[in-house]
Amino acid sequence: PMQADVRTRTAACSCRGVELVLAGEPHRVYACSCLECQRCTGSAFSYRAIYAESAIVSRKGETRTWRRTGTSGQWLEQEFCARCGSVVLMRAEALKAAISVSAGCLEDRDFPAPQLLHWAKRKHRWLCLQDIAESRPQ
C-alpha cells in the first residue's frame, strides 16, 4: 500500500485517452538532443524523467509501441497513444526496470528542470540550456 504522503503525478497524452499515474519523485530528469529525439518530439530535444517501472500506480488507455536500435546497439522502445500518437513514455534496454516519461505529458509547471543534456553536440546552435551538465561527448 502506498503511503498517504507520497506524491503522485499523472502523465496524459494530447487526447487524454492514455493516462499513467506515477508515485514518488523521478530518479533523474534529462534532456536529449540526439537526432532520434528531435524526430520523435518534432522539436530540438526531448525532456524526460526516469522513474522506476514500479512507480506506475495505474494506467488507462490503448497504447502502441515502436522499437528501434540506438547508436549503442541496444533497443529503445517508444510507447504512444494509439489514437493521437503522443509519446507518453520510453523504455530502454540500458534502463533496467525503469521508464522514461515525457515530462510535457505531466502538465506540471513546477516539474524539475533537466539535470543532464545527452547528445549535446547534436543540439541546435541556438539552444542554450543553462545550468545543465552535458553528458559525455557522443
Secondary structure, 3 states (H helix, E strand, C coil): CCCCCCCEEEEECCCCCCEEEEECCCCEEEEECCHHHHHHHCCCCEEEEEEEHHHEEEEECCEEEEEEECCCCCEEEEEEECCCCCEEEEEECCCCCEEEEEHHHHCCCCCCCCCEEECHHHCCCCCCCCCCEECCCC
